[in-house]
Each structure stands twice: as structure tokens, then as C-alpha cells.
Amino acid sequence: MSIVGGIVIFVVTWLLVLFMVLPWGVRTQEESDEGVEPGTVESAPVNPRIWMKFAITTGITVCLFVIIWTIIELELIDLRAFFQNT
């Protein structure tokens, strides 16, 4: 796998994992005891903790990337042969 290919796979995987992690632990203003801030909608999150979600996303993505890289480098699944036969 080339450096550019690895970066592309990492970024795409990171974005997919981010969209899966974003809803974890979200409490809306409507659900909180503090009430709704004036000028915002009730469904806005109270404390999104985005940096923690970025860290969790990066950790999960690193684990997945190591698995993907191992499969490609050790040719456990021969993707070139698979796509040439179709």
C-alpha cells in the first residue's frame, strides 16, 4: 500500500467512524435540567464533548487501519485477483 493510499483509507475510515461516534452520549437542551438557551433550538446538544469524540474516533480508526493494512500487506484477501475476475 502506498503512502497516499494509506492516508486516503485512514481519512475515509476516520470520517465514517466519526459519524458513528457523534451521537454517543448526546443530551439535548430539552432533556437537560438547565432549560433551553434563548436563540437556540431545543434539540441542540448541551455539552457535545467534541474533542473526546475526536480522540475516541482516532483510537478506533487506528485499530481498524492496522487491521486493514495487515490484510492488504499480507494479501490475506487478494483484491486484485477478485476485481480482475469480475
Phi and psi restraints in degrees (range 20) as a CNS / XPLOR table:
assign (resid 1 and name C) (resid 2 and name N)
       (resid 2 and name CA) (resid 2 and name C) 1.0 -78.5 20.0 2
assign (resid 2 and name N) (resid 2 and name CA)
       (resid 2 and name C) (resid 3 and name N) 1.0 167.4 20.0 2
assign (resid 2 and name C) (resid 3 and name N)
       (resid 3 and name CA) (resid 3 and name C) 1.0 -62.4 20.0 2
assign (resid 3 and name N) (resid 3 and name CA)
       (resid 3 and name C) (resid 4 and name N) 1.0 -44.9 20.0 2
assign (resid 3 and name C) (resid 4 and name N)
       (resid 4 and name CA) (resid 4 and name C) 1.0 -64.1 20.0 2
assign (resid 4 and name N) (resid 4 and name CA)
       (resid 4 and name C) (resid 5 and name N) 1.0 -42.3 20.0 2
assign (resid 4 and name C) (resid 5 and name N)
       (resid 5 and name CA) (resid 5 and name C) 1.0 -62.2 20.0 2
assign (resid 5 and name N) (resid 5 and name CA)
       (resid 5 and name C) (resid 6 and name N) 1.0 -40.0 20.0 2
assign (resid 5 and name C) (resid 6 and name N)
       (resid 6 and name CA) (resid 6 and name C) 1.0 -64.6 20.0 2
assign (resid 6 and name N) (resid 6 and name CA)
       (resid 6 and name C) (resid 7 and name N) 1.0 -41.5 20.0 2
assign (resid 6 and name C) (resid 7 and name N)
       (resid 7 and name CA) (resid 7 and name C) 1.0 -64.2 20.0 2
assign (resid 7 and name N) (resid 7 and name CA)
       (resid 7 and name C) (resid 8 and name N) 1.0 -42.6 20.0 2
assign (resid 7 and name C) (resid 8 and name N)
       (resid 8 and name CA) (resid 8 and name C) 1.0 -63.4 20.0 2
assign (resid 8 and name N) (resid 8 and name CA)
       (resid 8 and name C) (resid 9 and name N) 1.0 -45.3 20.0 2
assign (resid 8 and name C) (resid 9 and name N)
       (resid 9 and name CA) (resid 9 and name C) 1.0 -63.2 20.0 2
assign (resid 9 and name N) (resid 9 and name CA)
       (resid 9 and name C) (resid 10 and name N) 1.0 -41.3 20.0 2
assign (resid 9 and name C) (resid 10 and name N)
       (resid 10 and name CA) (resid 10 and name C) 1.0 -63.7 20.0 2
assign (resid 10 and name N) (resid 10 and name CA)
       (resid 10 and name C) (resid 11 and name N) 1.0 -45.7 20.0 2
assign (resid 10 and name C) (resid 11 and name N)
       (resid 11 and name CA) (resid 11 and name C) 1.0 -66.1 20.0 2
assign (resid 11 and name N) (resid 11 and name CA)
       (resid 11 and name C) (resid 12 and name N) 1.0 -44.3 20.0 2
assign (resid 11 and name C) (resid 12 and name N)
       (resid 12 and name CA) (resid 12 and name C) 1.0 -63.8 20.0 2
assign (resid 12 and name N) (resid 12 and name CA)
       (resid 12 and name C) (resid 13 and name N) 1.0 -43.3 20.0 2
assign (resid 12 and name C) (resid 13 and name N)
       (resid 13 and name CA) (resid 13 and name C) 1.0 -64.4 20.0 2
assign (resid 13 and name N) (resid 13 and name CA)
       (resid 13 and name C) (resid 14 and name N) 1.0 -40.8 20.0 2
assign (resid 13 and name C) (resid 14 and name N)
       (resid 14 and name CA) (resid 14 and name C) 1.0 -60.6 20.0 2
assign (resid 14 and name N) (resid 14 and name CA)
       (resid 14 and name C) (resid 15 and name N) 1.0 -43.8 20.0 2
assign (resid 14 and name C) (resid 15 and name N)
       (resid 15 and name CA) (resid 15 and name C) 1.0 -66.0 20.0 2
assign (resid 15 and name N) (resid 15 and name CA)
       (resid 15 and name C) (resid 16 and name N) 1.0 -41.2 20.0 2
assign (resid 15 and name C) (resid 16 and name N)
       (resid 16 and name CA) (resid 16 and name C) 1.0 -62.9 20.0 2
assign (resid 16 and name N) (resid 16 and name CA)
       (resid 16 and name C) (resid 17 and name N) 1.0 -44.0 20.0 2
assign (resid 16 and name C) (resid 17 and name N)
       (resid 17 and name CA) (resid 17 and name C) 1.0 -66.6 20.0 2
assign (resid 17 and name N) (resid 17 and name CA)
       (resid 17 and name C) (resid 18 and name N) 1.0 -37.8 20.0 2
assign (resid 17 and name C) (resid 18 and name N)
       (resid 18 and name CA) (resid 18 and name C) 1.0 -58.4 20.0 2
assign (resid 18 and name N) (resid 18 and name CA)
       (resid 18 and name C) (resid 19 and name N) 1.0 -45.3 20.0 2
assign (resid 18 and name C) (resid 19 and name N)
       (resid 19 and name CA) (resid 19 and name C) 1.0 -67.0 20.0 2
assign (resid 19 and name N) (resid 19 and name CA)
       (resid 19 and name C) (resid 20 and name N) 1.0 -23.2 20.0 2
assign (resid 19 and name C) (resid 20 and name N)
       (resid 20 and name CA) (resid 20 and name C) 1.0 -81.0 20.0 2
assign (resid 20 and name N) (resid 20 and name CA)
       (resid 20 and name C) (resid 21 and name N) 1.0 -29.9 20.0 2
assign (resid 20 and name C) (resid 21 and name N)
       (resid 21 and name CA) (resid 21 and name C) 1.0 -85.6 20.0 2
assign (resid 21 and name N) (resid 21 and name CA)
       (resid 21 and name C) (resid 22 and name N) 1.0 -28.4 20.0 2
assign (resid 21 and name C) (resid 22 and name N)
       (resid 22 and name CA) (resid 22 and name C) 1.0 -51.4 20.0 2
assign (resid 22 and name N) (resid 22 and name CA)
       (resid 22 and name C) (resid 23 and name N) 1.0 -42.4 20.0 2
assign (resid 22 and name C) (resid 23 and name N)
       (resid 23 and name CA) (resid 23 and name C) 1.0 -76.7 20.0 2
assign (resid 23 and name N) (resid 23 and name CA)
       (resid 23 and name C) (resid 24 and name N) 1.0 -5.9 20.0 2
assign (resid 23 and name C) (resid 24 and name N)
       (resid 24 and name CA) (resid 24 and name C) 1.0 -63.6 20.0 2
assign (resid 24 and name N) (resid 24 and name CA)
       (resid 24 and name C) (resid 25 and name N) 1.0 123.6 20.0 2
assign (resid 24 and name C) (resid 25 and name N)
       (resid 25 and name CA) (resid 25 and name C) 1.0 69.5 20.0 2
assign (resid 25 and name N) (resid 25 and name CA)
       (resid 25 and name C) (resid 26 and name N) 1.0 22.2 20.0 2
assign (resid 25 and name C) (resid 26 and name N)
       (resid 26 and name CA) (resid 26 and name C) 1.0 -81.7 20.0 2
assign (resid 26 and name N) (resid 26 and name CA)
       (resid 26 and name C) (resid 27 and name N) 1.0 130.0 20.0 2
assign (resid 26 and name C) (resid 27 and name N)
       (resid 27 and name CA) (resid 27 and name C) 1.0 -116.9 20.0 2
assign (resid 27 and name N) (resid 27 and name CA)
       (resid 27 and name C) (resid 28 and name N) 1.0 129.1 20.0 2
assign (resid 27 and name C) (resid 28 and name N)
       (resid 28 and name CA) (resid 28 and name C) 1.0 -81.5 20.0 2
assign (resid 28 and name N) (resid 28 and name CA)
       (resid 28 and name C) (resid 29 and name N) 1.0 165.5 20.0 2
assign (resid 28 and name C) (resid 29 and name N)
       (resid 29 and name CA) (resid 29 and name C) 1.0 -63.7 20.0 2
assign (resid 29 and name N) (resid 29 and name CA)
       (resid 29 and name C) (resid 30 and name N) 1.0 -31.4 20.0 2
assign (resid 29 and name C) (resid 30 and name N)
       (resid 30 and name CA) (resid 30 and name C) 1.0 -66.6 20.0 2
assign (resid 30 and name N) (resid 30 and name CA)
       (resid 30 and name C) (resid 31 and name N) 1.0 -34.9 20.0 2
assign (resid 30 and name C) (resid 31 and name N)
       (resid 31 and name CA) (resid 31 and name C) 1.0 -80.7 20.0 2
assign (resid 31 and name N) (resid 31 and name CA)
       (resid 31 and name C) (resid 32 and name N) 1.0 -19.6 20.0 2
assign (resid 31 and name C) (resid 32 and name N)
       (resid 32 and name CA) (resid 32 and name C) 1.0 -80.5 20.0 2
assign (resid 32 and name N) (resid 32 and name CA)
       (resid 32 and name C) (resid 33 and name N) 1.0 163.5 20.0 2
assign (resid 32 and name C) (resid 33 and name N)
       (resid 33 and name CA) (resid 33 and name C) 1.0 -81.9 20.0 2
assign (resid 33 and name N) (resid 33 and name CA)
       (resid 33 and name C) (resid 34 and name N) 1.0 -14.9 20.0 2
assign (resid 33 and name C) (resid 34 and name N)
       (resid 34 and name CA) (resid 34 and name C) 1.0 -77.3 20.0 2
assign (resid 34 and name N) (resid 34 and name CA)
       (resid 34 and name C) (resid 35 and name N) 1.0 -18.6 20.0 2
assign (resid 34 and name C) (resid 35 and name N)
       (resid 35 and name CA) (resid 35 and name C) 1.0 89.0 20.0 2
assign (resid 35 and name N) (resid 35 and name CA)
       (resid 35 and name C) (resid 36 and name N) 1.0 -177.7 20.0 2
assign (resid 35 and name C) (resid 36 and name N)
       (resid 36 and name CA) (resid 36 and name C) 1.0 -95.1 20.0 2
assign (resid 36 and name N) (resid 36 and name CA)
       (resid 36 and name C) (resid 37 and name N) 1.0 130.5 20.0 2
assign (resid 36 and name C) (resid 37 and name N)
       (resid 37 and name CA) (resid 37 and name C) 1.0 -66.4 20.0 2
assign (resid 37 and name N) (resid 37 and name CA)
       (resid 37 and name C) (resid 38 and name N) 1.0 137.1 20.0 2
assign (resid 37 and name C) (resid 38 and name N)
       (resid 38 and name CA) (resid 38 and name C) 1.0 -62.1 20.0 2
assign (resid 38 and name N) (resid 38 and name CA)
       (resid 38 and name C) (resid 39 and name N) 1.0 135.4 20.0 2
assign (resid 38 and name C) (resid 39 and name N)
       (resid 39 and name CA) (resid 39 and name C) 1.0 90.4 20.0 2
assign (resid 39 and name N) (resid 39 and name CA)
       (resid 39 and name C) (resid 40 and name N) 1.0 2.0 20.0 2
assign (resid 39 and name C) (resid 40 and name N)
       (resid 40 and name CA) (resid 40 and name C) 1.0 -121.5 20.0 2
assign (resid 40 and name N) (resid 40 and name CA)
       (resid 40 and name C) (resid 41 and name N) 1.0 163.4 20.0 2
assign (resid 40 and name C) (resid 41 and name N)
       (resid 41 and name CA) (resid 41 and name C) 1.0 -84.9 20.0 2
assign (resid 41 and name N) (resid 41 and name CA)
       (resid 41 and name C) (resid 42 and name N) 1.0 158.2 20.0 2
assign (resid 41 and name C) (resid 42 and name N)
       (resid 42 and name CA) (resid 42 and name C) 1.0 -65.3 20.0 2
assign (resid 42 and name N) (resid 42 and name CA)
       (resid 42 and name C) (resid 43 and name N) 1.0 -26.2 20.0 2
assign (resid 42 and name C) (resid 43 and name N)
       (resid 43 and name CA) (resid 43 and name C) 1.0 -86.0 20.0 2
assign (resid 43 and name N) (resid 43 and name CA)
       (resid 43 and name C) (resid 44 and name N) 1.0 1.2 20.0 2
assign (resid 43 and name C) (resid 44 and name N)
       (resid 44 and name CA) (resid 44 and name C) 1.0 -68.5 20.0 2
assign (resid 44 and name N) (resid 44 and name CA)
       (resid 44 and name C) (resid 45 and name N) 1.0 139.2 20.0 2
assign (resid 44 and name C) (resid 45 and name N)
       (resid 45 and name CA) (resid 45 and name C) 1.0 -69.9 20.0 2
assign (resid 45 and name N) (resid 45 and name CA)
       (resid 45 and name C) (resid 46 and name N) 1.0 147.3 20.0 2
assign (resid 45 and name C) (resid 46 and name N)
       (resid 46 and name CA) (resid 46 and name C) 1.0 -75.4 20.0 2
assign (resid 46 and name N) (resid 46 and name CA)
       (resid 46 and name C) (resid 47 and name N) 1.0 -54.5 20.0 2
assign (resid 46 and name C) (resid 47 and name N)
       (resid 47 and name CA) (resid 47 and name C) 1.0 -137.4 20.0 2
assign (resid 47 and name N) (resid 47 and name CA)
       (resid 47 and name C) (resid 48 and name N) 1.0 94.7 20.0 2
assign (resid 47 and name C) (resid 48 and name N)
       (resid 48 and name CA) (resid 48 and name C) 1.0 -70.7 20.0 2
assign (resid 48 and name N) (resid 48 and name CA)
       (resid 48 and name C) (resid 49 and name N) 1.0 -19.0 20.0 2
assign (resid 48 and name C) (resid 49 and name N)
       (resid 49 and name CA) (resid 49 and name C) 1.0 48.7 20.0 2
assign (resid 49 and name N) (resid 49 and name CA)
       (resid 49 and name C) (resid 50 and name N) 1.0 52.6 20.0 2
assign (resid 49 and name C) (resid 50 and name N)
       (resid 50 and name CA) (resid 50 and name C) 1.0 -65.6 20.0 2
assign (resid 50 and name N) (resid 50 and name CA)
       (resid 50 and name C) (resid 51 and name N) 1.0 -36.5 20.0 2
assign (resid 50 and name C) (resid 51 and name N)
       (resid 51 and name CA) (resid 51 and name C) 1.0 -67.6 20.0 2
assign (resid 51 and name N) (resid 51 and name CA)
       (resid 51 and name C) (resid 52 and name N) 1.0 -35.1 20.0 2
assign (resid 51 and name C) (resid 52 and name N)
       (resid 52 and name CA) (resid 52 and name C) 1.0 -67.6 20.0 2
assign (resid 52 and name N) (resid 52 and name CA)
       (resid 52 and name C) (resid 53 and name N) 1.0 -37.5 20.0 2
assign (resid 52 and name C) (resid 53 and name N)
       (resid 53 and name CA) (resid 53 and name C) 1.0 -67.9 20.0 2
assign (resid 53 and name N) (resid 53 and name CA)
       (resid 53 and name C) (resid 54 and name N) 1.0 -35.9 20.0 2
assign (resid 53 and name C) (resid 54 and name N)
       (resid 54 and name CA) (resid 54 and name C) 1.0 -63.1 20.0 2
assign (resid 54 and name N) (resid 54 and name CA)
       (resid 54 and name C) (resid 55 and name N) 1.0 -40.9 20.0 2
assign (resid 54 and name C) (resid 55 and name N)
       (resid 55 and name CA) (resid 55 and name C) 1.0 -66.2 20.0 2
assign (resid 55 and name N) (resid 55 and name CA)
       (resid 55 and name C) (resid 56 and name N) 1.0 -44.2 20.0 2
assign (resid 55 and name C) (resid 56 and name N)
       (resid 56 and name CA) (resid 56 and name C) 1.0 -62.6 20.0 2
assign (resid 56 and name N) (resid 56 and name CA)
       (resid 56 and name C) (resid 57 and name N) 1.0 -43.2 20.0 2
assign (resid 56 and name C) (resid 57 and name N)
       (resid 57 and name CA) (resid 57 and name C) 1.0 -60.6 20.0 2
assign (resid 57 and name N) (resid 57 and name CA)
       (resid 57 and name C) (resid 58 and name N) 1.0 -43.8 20.0 2
assign (resid 57 and name C) (resid 58 and name N)
       (resid 58 and name CA) (resid 58 and name C) 1.0 -64.6 20.0 2
assign (resid 58 and name N) (resid 58 and name CA)
       (resid 58 and name C) (resid 59 and name N) 1.0 -42.2 20.0 2
assign (resid 58 and name C) (resid 59 and name N)
       (resid 59 and name CA) (resid 59 and name C) 1.0 -62.2 20.0 2
assign (resid 59 and name N) (resid 59 and name CA)
       (resid 59 and name C) (resid 60 and name N) 1.0 -46.2 20.0 2
assign (resid 59 and name C) (resid 60 and name N)
       (resid 60 and name CA) (resid 60 and name C) 1.0 -64.4 20.0 2
assign (resid 60 and name N) (resid 60 and name CA)
       (resid 60 and name C) (resid 61 and name N) 1.0 -40.9 20.0 2
assign (resid 60 and name C) (resid 61 and name N)
       (resid 61 and name CA) (resid 61 and name C) 1.0 -65.9 20.0 2
assign (resid 61 and name N) (resid 61 and name CA)
       (resid 61 and name C) (resid 62 and name N) 1.0 -39.2 20.0 2
assign (resid 61 and name C) (resid 62 and name N)
       (resid 62 and name CA) (resid 62 and name C) 1.0 -61.3 20.0 2
assign (resid 62 and name N) (resid 62 and name CA)
       (resid 62 and name C) (resid 63 and name N) 1.0 -44.0 20.0 2
assign (resid 62 and name C) (resid 63 and name N)
       (resid 63 and name CA) (resid 63 and name C) 1.0 -61.4 20.0 2
assign (resid 63 and name N) (resid 63 and name CA)
       (resid 63 and name C) (resid 64 and name N) 1.0 -46.3 20.0 2
assign (resid 63 and name C) (resid 64 and name N)
       (resid 64 and name CA) (resid 64 and name C) 1.0 -65.4 20.0 2
assign (resid 64 and name N) (resid 64 and name CA)
       (resid 64 and name C) (resid 65 and name N) 1.0 -38.7 20.0 2
assign (resid 64 and name C) (resid 65 and name N)
       (resid 65 and name CA) (resid 65 and name C) 1.0 -65.3 20.0 2
assign (resid 65 and name N) (resid 65 and name CA)
       (resid 65 and name C) (resid 66 and name N) 1.0 -39.4 20.0 2
assign (resid 65 and name C) (resid 66 and name N)
       (resid 66 and name CA) (resid 66 and name C) 1.0 -61.6 20.0 2
assign (resid 66 and name N) (resid 66 and name CA)
       (resid 66 and name C) (resid 67 and name N) 1.0 -41.3 20.0 2
assign (resid 66 and name C) (resid 67 and name N)
       (resid 67 and name CA) (resid 67 and name C) 1.0 -64.7 20.0 2
assign (resid 67 and name N) (resid 67 and name CA)
       (resid 67 and name C) (resid 68 and name N) 1.0 -46.4 20.0 2
assign (resid 67 and name C) (resid 68 and name N)
       (resid 68 and name CA) (resid 68 and name C) 1.0 -63.0 20.0 2
assign (resid 68 and name N) (resid 68 and name CA)
       (resid 68 and name C) (resid 69 and name N) 1.0 -44.2 20.0 2
assign (resid 68 and name C) (resid 69 and name N)
       (resid 69 and name CA) (resid 69 and name C) 1.0 -62.5 20.0 2
assign (resid 69 and name N) (resid 69 and name CA)
       (resid 69 and name C) (resid 70 and name N) 1.0 -42.0 20.0 2
assign (resid 69 and name C) (resid 70 and name N)
       (resid 70 and name CA) (resid 70 and name C) 1.0 -62.7 20.0 2
assign (resid 70 and name N) (resid 70 and name CA)
       (resid 70 and name C) (resid 71 and name N) 1.0 -43.9 20.0 2
assign (resid 70 and name C) (resid 71 and name N)
       (resid 71 and name CA) (resid 71 and name C) 1.0 -62.5 20.0 2
assign (resid 71 and name N) (resid 71 and name CA)
       (resid 71 and name C) (resid 72 and name N) 1.0 -41.6 20.0 2
assign (resid 71 and name C) (resid 72 and name N)
       (resid 72 and name CA) (resid 72 and name C) 1.0 -73.3 20.0 2
assign (resid 72 and name N) (resid 72 and name CA)
       (resid 72 and name C) (resid 73 and name N) 1.0 -45.4 20.0 2
assign (resid 72 and name C) (resid 73 and name N)
       (resid 73 and name CA) (resid 73 and name C) 1.0 -70.3 20.0 2
assign (resid 73 and name N) (resid 73 and name CA)
       (resid 73 and name C) (resid 74 and name N) 1.0 -38.0 20.0 2
assign (resid 73 and name C) (resid 74 and name N)
       (resid 74 and name CA) (resid 74 and name C) 1.0 -86.4 20.0 2
assign (resid 74 and name N) (resid 74 and name CA)
       (resid 74 and name C) (resid 75 and name N) 1.0 -0.3 20.0 2
assign (resid 74 and name C) (resid 75 and name N)
       (resid 75 and name CA) (resid 75 and name C) 1.0 51.9 20.0 2
assign (resid 75 and name N) (resid 75 and name CA)
       (resid 75 and name C) (resid 76 and name N) 1.0 43.7 20.0 2
assign (resid 75 and name C) (resid 76 and name N)
       (resid 76 and name CA) (resid 76 and name C) 1.0 -66.5 20.0 2
assign (resid 76 and name N) (resid 76 and name CA)
       (resid 76 and name C) (resid 77 and name N) 1.0 -32.4 20.0 2
assign (resid 76 and name C) (resid 77 and name N)
       (resid 77 and name CA) (resid 77 and name C) 1.0 -124.3 20.0 2
assign (resid 77 and name N) (resid 77 and name CA)
       (resid 77 and name C) (resid 78 and name N) 1.0 119.0 20.0 2
assign (resid 77 and name C) (resid 78 and name N)
       (resid 78 and name CA) (resid 78 and name C) 1.0 -87.6 20.0 2
assign (resid 78 and name N) (resid 78 and name CA)
       (resid 78 and name C) (resid 79 and name N) 1.0 93.3 20.0 2
assign (resid 78 and name C) (resid 79 and name N)
       (resid 79 and name CA) (resid 79 and name C) 1.0 -70.1 20.0 2
assign (resid 79 and name N) (resid 79 and name CA)
       (resid 79 and name C) (resid 80 and name N) 1.0 -33.7 20.0 2
assign (resid 79 and name C) (resid 80 and name N)
       (resid 80 and name CA) (resid 80 and name C) 1.0 -63.5 20.0 2
assign (resid 80 and name N) (resid 80 and name CA)
       (resid 80 and name C) (resid 81 and name N) 1.0 -44.0 20.0 2
assign (resid 80 and name C) (resid 81 and name N)
       (resid 81 and name CA) (resid 81 and name C) 1.0 -66.6 20.0 2
assign (resid 81 and name N) (resid 81 and name CA)
       (resid 81 and name C) (resid 82 and name N) 1.0 -36.9 20.0 2
assign (resid 81 and name C) (resid 82 and name N)
       (resid 82 and name CA) (resid 82 and name C) 1.0 -63.4 20.0 2
assign (resid 82 and name N) (resid 82 and name CA)
       (resid 82 and name C) (resid 83 and name N) 1.0 -45.6 20.0 2
assign (resid 82 and name C) (resid 83 and name N)
       (resid 83 and name CA) (resid 83 and name C) 1.0 -78.4 20.0 2
assign (resid 83 and name N) (resid 83 and name CA)
       (resid 83 and name C) (resid 84 and name N) 1.0 -22.3 20.0 2
assign (resid 83 and name C) (resid 84 and name N)
       (resid 84 and name CA) (resid 84 and name C) 1.0 -74.7 20.0 2
assign (resid 84 and name N) (resid 84 and name CA)
       (resid 84 and name C) (resid 85 and name N) 1.0 -28.2 20.0 2
assign (resid 84 and name C) (resid 85 and name N)
       (resid 85 and name CA) (resid 85 and name C) 1.0 -84.5 20.0 2
assign (resid 85 and name N) (resid 85 and name CA)
       (resid 85 and name C) (resid 86 and name N) 1.0 -8.1 20.0 2
